[in-house]
Amino acid sequence: MNKLAVVLVAFSLSGCAQLQQWIPSFWDDNQSVKIIDIRQKAHNIQCDTVELQQIHADGLAKDIQWFLLYSESKGALQKDVIRLVEPMEKTVGDWAKRTATGEASKAYCEIKKKLIKVQADKAANSVLWRY
């Protein structure tokens, strides 16, 4: 009987650690404000000149970095929102690198803008609908 109890406790503890990645995080005012800032900046990207693109890319990259650092600082239960924003971090990072070297054309910017808007909209929707 004792062996069965030990096995059940060990299974429960190891199972809980793996389940933790699927537990959604709770509402956070700071994350909610920052994700709307990110979404607003995504919707207001201007692709007319490389200089404007660089300003928008750098601003978005800094806001995303703030969001990720804040979420990581809150601990393990924030992995769900981190997973939501990481793809946008990569998209914006690639765009920022191109603008820094002057290689970002207007067409490239327009494509990135569409993608970033979709990513920001989905991330904002998910972050704001938590309890």
PESUL-V878837 format. One record per residue. RES is the residue in three letters. PHI is phi as a letter, one per 30 degrees, with the letter a starting at -180 (none if undefined). PSI is psi in radians with two decimals (* if undefined). OMEGA is omega as a letter, one per 30 degrees, with the letter a starting at -180 (NA if undefined). Layout:
# PESUL-V878837
res->RES phi->PHI psi->PSI omega->OMEGA
res->RES phi->PHI psi->PSI omega->OMEGA
This chain:
# PESUL-V878837
res->MET phi->none psi->-0.74 omega->a
res->ASN phi->d psi->-0.64 omega->l
res->LYS phi->d psi->-0.69 omega->l
res->LEU phi->d psi->-0.70 omega->l
res->ALA phi->d psi->-0.71 omega->l
res->VAL phi->d psi->-0.74 omega->l
res->VAL phi->d psi->-0.75 omega->l
res->LEU phi->d psi->-0.72 omega->l
res->VAL phi->d psi->-0.78 omega->l
res->ALA phi->d psi->-0.74 omega->l
res->PHE phi->d psi->-0.72 omega->l
res->SER phi->d psi->-0.76 omega->a
res->LEU phi->d psi->-0.75 omega->l
res->SER phi->d psi->-0.60 omega->l
res->GLY phi->d psi->-0.63 omega->a
res->CYS phi->d psi->-0.65 omega->l
res->ALA phi->d psi->-0.67 omega->l
res->GLN phi->d psi->-0.54 omega->l
res->LEU phi->d psi->-0.44 omega->a
res->GLN phi->e psi->-0.56 omega->a
res->GLN phi->d psi->-0.28 omega->a
res->TRP phi->c psi->-0.07 omega->l
res->ILE phi->d psi->2.15 omega->a
res->PRO phi->d psi->2.59 omega->l
res->SER phi->d psi->2.93 omega->a
res->PHE phi->c psi->2.95 omega->a
res->TRP phi->e psi->2.44 omega->l
res->ASP phi->b psi->2.12 omega->a
res->ASP phi->d psi->-0.72 omega->a
res->ASN phi->d psi->-0.75 omega->l
res->GLN phi->d psi->-0.68 omega->a
res->SER phi->d psi->-0.76 omega->l
res->VAL phi->d psi->-0.79 omega->a
res->LYS phi->d psi->-0.63 omega->a
res->ILE phi->d psi->-0.53 omega->l
res->ILE phi->d psi->-0.63 omega->l
res->ASP phi->e psi->-0.77 omega->l
res->ILE phi->d psi->-0.79 omega->a
res->ARG phi->d psi->-0.74 omega->l
res->GLN phi->d psi->-0.77 omega->l
res->LYS phi->d psi->-0.65 omega->l
res->ALA phi->d psi->-0.69 omega->a
res->HIS phi->d psi->-0.31 omega->a
res->ASN phi->c psi->0.28 omega->l
res->ILE phi->d psi->2.32 omega->l
res->GLN phi->c psi->2.27 omega->a
res->CYS phi->c psi->0.22 omega->a
res->ASP phi->d psi->-0.77 omega->a
res->THR phi->b psi->2.81 omega->l
res->VAL phi->d psi->-0.61 omega->l
res->GLU phi->d psi->-0.78 omega->l
res->LEU phi->d psi->-0.73 omega->l
res->GLN phi->e psi->-0.74 omega->a
res->GLN phi->d psi->-0.71 omega->l
res->ILE phi->d psi->-0.81 omega->a
res->HIS phi->d psi->-0.75 omega->a
res->ALA phi->d psi->-0.77 omega->a
res->ASP phi->d psi->-0.73 omega->l
res->GLY phi->d psi->-0.77 omega->l
res->LEU phi->d psi->-0.76 omega->a
res->ALA phi->e psi->-0.71 omega->l
res->LYS phi->d psi->-0.71 omega->l
res->ASP phi->d psi->-0.70 omega->l
res->ILE phi->d psi->-0.73 omega->l
res->GLN phi->d psi->-0.77 omega->l
res->TRP phi->e psi->-0.84 omega->a
res->PHE phi->e psi->-0.81 omega->a
res->LEU phi->d psi->-0.76 omega->l
res->LEU phi->d psi->-0.74 omega->l
res->TYR phi->d psi->-0.81 omega->a
res->SER phi->d psi->-0.73 omega->l
res->GLU phi->d psi->-0.65 omega->a
res->SER phi->d psi->-0.48 omega->l
res->LYS phi->d psi->-0.40 omega->l
res->GLY phi->j psi->-2.98 omega->a
res->ALA phi->d psi->-0.48 omega->a
res->LEU phi->d psi->0.13 omega->l
res->GLN phi->c psi->0.14 omega->a
res->LYS phi->d psi->-0.49 omega->a
res->ASP phi->d psi->-0.76 omega->l
res->VAL phi->d psi->-0.52 omega->l
res->ILE phi->d psi->-0.76 omega->l
res->ARG phi->d psi->-0.50 omega->l
res->LEU phi->d psi->-0.64 omega->a
res->VAL phi->c psi->-0.37 omega->a
res->GLU phi->e psi->-0.72 omega->l
res->PRO phi->d psi->-0.64 omega->l
res->MET phi->d psi->-0.63 omega->l
res->GLU phi->d psi->-0.74 omega->l
res->LYS phi->d psi->-0.77 omega->l
res->THR phi->d psi->-0.86 omega->a
res->VAL phi->d psi->-0.67 omega->l
res->GLY phi->d psi->-0.76 omega->l
res->ASP phi->d psi->-0.74 omega->l
res->TRP phi->d psi->-0.73 omega->l
res->ALA phi->d psi->-0.69 omega->l
res->LYS phi->d psi->-0.73 omega->l
res->ARG phi->d psi->-0.68 omega->l
res->THR phi->d psi->-0.59 omega->a
res->ALA phi->d psi->-0.54 omega->l
res->THR phi->c psi->-0.03 omega->l
res->GLY phi->i psi->0.27 omega->a
res->GLU phi->c psi->0.02 omega->a
res->ALA phi->d psi->1.98 omega->l
res->SER phi->d psi->2.96 omega->l
res->LYS phi->d psi->-0.71 omega->l
res->ALA phi->d psi->-0.75 omega->l
res->TYR phi->d psi->-0.77 omega->l
res->CYS phi->d psi->-0.75 omega->a
res->GLU phi->d psi->-0.68 omega->l
res->ILE phi->d psi->-0.81 omega->l
res->LYS phi->d psi->-0.69 omega->l
res->LYS phi->e psi->-0.79 omega->l
res->LYS phi->d psi->-0.79 omega->a
res->LEU phi->d psi->-0.78 omega->a
res->ILE phi->d psi->-0.68 omega->l
res->LYS phi->d psi->-0.77 omega->l
res->VAL phi->d psi->-0.80 omega->l
res->GLN phi->d psi->-0.75 omega->a
res->ALA phi->d psi->-0.72 omega->l
res->ASP phi->d psi->-0.78 omega->a
res->LYS phi->d psi->-0.73 omega->l
res->ALA phi->d psi->-0.77 omega->a
res->ALA phi->d psi->-0.75 omega->l
res->ASN phi->e psi->-0.76 omega->a
res->SER phi->d psi->-0.74 omega->a
res->VAL phi->d psi->-0.69 omega->a
res->LEU phi->d psi->-0.33 omega->a
res->TRP phi->c psi->0.31 omega->l
res->ARG phi->d psi->2.83 omega->l
res->TYR phi->c psi->* omega->NA
